[in-house]
Amino acid sequence: MILVETTTGEVRDLDTEWEQLRDQAEMLRPRRPETPLELDALLRDLEDMGFAIADFLRAVNDARYDAEVAYSNAQNAALARHSETARSVTLARAMAELDASDAHAALLHTKAVFHHAEDINRALGRKHFGLMNTNKGIQGMTSNWHRRTP
C-alpha cells in the first residue's frame, strides 16, 4: 500500500511501515519489568508505541477509503462496460466483479492491516493500564511505609 500524504506530499509505503511497527510492538510484548525504573521505562515505551500506531491507523484509514473508492470505481466501470452488450444483468455484474477482483483484494488487504493494527493498539493499551495499576500499587507501598502504625 502506497499512500501520498495530502498535506506534506510525503510518500509512505504502509506495508513496510506496518512490518516495522508490528515488530516493535512484538518486542514490547515479552518485557517484564523487575524494578520501578524498568516499569517506568516500559510505560513510556508503550505510550510512544501507542502514538506511533495511532498515526499509522490514521494513514491506513485514509488508504482504506482510497481502496474502497478504487474498488467501487473499477466495479462500476466494468459493470458499465459489460452492460453495453445484450448480456443479462446477473452476468454483467459477475463479470464486473471478476474484473474488479484486484481492487477488491487490495481493499481486503488494507482492511486486514487496519484491523490488525487496531487489535495491537488495544493490546498495548491493556498492558499499559495494567502496568499503571501495578505502578500505583508500588508507589503506594514505597511512599506510605512511614505512615503505618506498628
C-alpha positions in Angstrom: 0.0 0.0 0.0 1.4 3.3 -1.0 -0.1 6.5 0.4 0.8 10.0 -0.6 0.1 12.4 2.3 -2.0 15.3 1.0 -0.7 17.8 3.4 3.0 17.1 3.2 3.3 15.3 -0.1 5.3 12.5 1.6 5.1 9.1 0.0 4.6 6.3 2.6 4.9 2.6 2.0 2.4 1.4 4.5 3.3 -2.3 4.2 6.9 -1.7 5.2 5.9 0.8 7.9 3.4 -1.8 9.3 6.0 -4.5 9.4 8.3 -2.3 11.4 5.6 -1.2 13.8 4.4 -4.7 14.3 7.9 -5.9 15.0 8.5 -3.1 17.5 5.2 -4.0 19.3 6.1 -7.6 19.4 9.4 -6.7 21.1 7.5 -5.0 23.9 5.3 -8.0 24.5 7.7 -10.2 26.4 9.2 -7.4 28.5 8.6 -8.0 32.3 9.9 -5.1 34.4 11.8 -6.1 37.6 12.3 -2.7 39.1 10.2 0.5 39.3 12.7 2.2 36.8 12.2 -0.6 34.3 8.4 -0.3 34.8 8.6 3.4 34.1 10.7 2.9 31.0 8.2 0.2 29.7 5.3 2.5 30.4 7.0 5.2 28.3 7.8 2.8 25.5 4.2 1.6 25.4 2.9 5.2 25.3 5.3 6.0 22.5 4.2 2.9 20.6 0.6 3.8 21.1 1.1 7.2 19.5 3.0 5.7 16.6 0.3 3.1 15.9 -2.4 5.8 16.2 -0.6 7.8 13.5 -0.3 4.7 11.4 -4.0 3.9 11.9 -4.9 7.3 10.5 -2.8 6.7 7.4 -4.2 3.2 6.9 -7.7 4.5 7.3 -7.0 7.1 4.5 -5.6 4.2 2.4 -8.7 2.1 3.2 -11.0 4.8 2.0 -8.9 5.3 -1.2 -9.1 1.5 -1.8 -12.8 1.5 -1.3 -13.2 4.3 -3.9 -10.8 2.5 -6.3 -12.8 -0.8 -5.9 -16.1 1.0 -6.4 -14.8 2.8 -9.5 -13.3 -0.3 -11.0 -16.5 -2.3 -10.4 -18.8 0.4 -11.8 -16.6 1.0 -14.9 -16.6 -2.8 -15.6 -20.3 -3.0 -15.0 -21.0 -0.2 -17.4 -18.6 -1.8 -20.0 -20.3 -5.2 -19.7 -23.8 -3.8 -19.6 -23.4 -2.2 -23.1 -23.9 -5.6 -24.7 -27.0 -7.7 -24.7 -26.0 -9.6 -21.6 -28.2 -10.3 -18.6 -27.7 -8.1 -15.5 -26.5 -11.1 -13.5 -23.8 -12.0 -16.0 -22.7 -8.4 -16.4 -22.4 -8.0 -12.6 -20.5 -11.2 -12.3 -18.1 -10.2 -15.0 -17.7 -6.7 -13.4 -16.8 -8.4 -10.0 -14.3 -10.5 -11.8 -12.7 -7.5 -13.5 -12.6 -5.6 -10.2 -11.1 -8.5 -8.2 -7.6 -7.0 -7.9 -9.1 -3.8 -6.5 -11.2 -5.9 -4.1 -8.1 -7.8 -3.0 -6.3 -4.6 -2.3 -9.3 -3.3 -0.3 -9.4 -6.5 1.8 -5.7 -6.4 2.5 -5.9 -2.7 3.6 -8.9 -3.6 5.9 -6.9 -6.6 7.4 -3.9 -4.4 8.2 -6.2 -1.7 9.7 -8.0 -4.3 12.0 -4.7 -5.9 13.0 -3.2 -2.6 13.9 -6.4 -1.8 15.9 -6.0 -5.1 17.8 -2.4 -4.5 18.6 -3.2 -0.9 19.8 -5.9 -2.3 22.1 -3.5 -5.0 23.5 -0.8 -2.4 24.1 -3.4 -0.2 25.9 -4.5 -3.1 28.1 -0.9 -3.8 29.0 -0.2 -0.1 29.7 -3.2 0.2 32.0 -2.3 -3.0 33.8 1.2 -1.7 34.4 -0.1 1.6 35.5 -2.1 -0.1 38.2 0.9 -2.1 39.2 2.9 1.1 39.4 0.2 2.7 41.5 0.5 -0.2 44.0 4.3 0.0 44.1 4.1 3.8 44.7 1.6 3.3 47.4 3.8 0.7 49.1 7.0 2.6 48.8 5.8 6.1 49.7 3.4 5.3 52.5 5.5 2.9 54.6 6.3 5.6 57.2 2.6 6.4 57.8 1.7 2.9 59.0 1.4 2.3 62.7 3.3 -0.7 64.2 
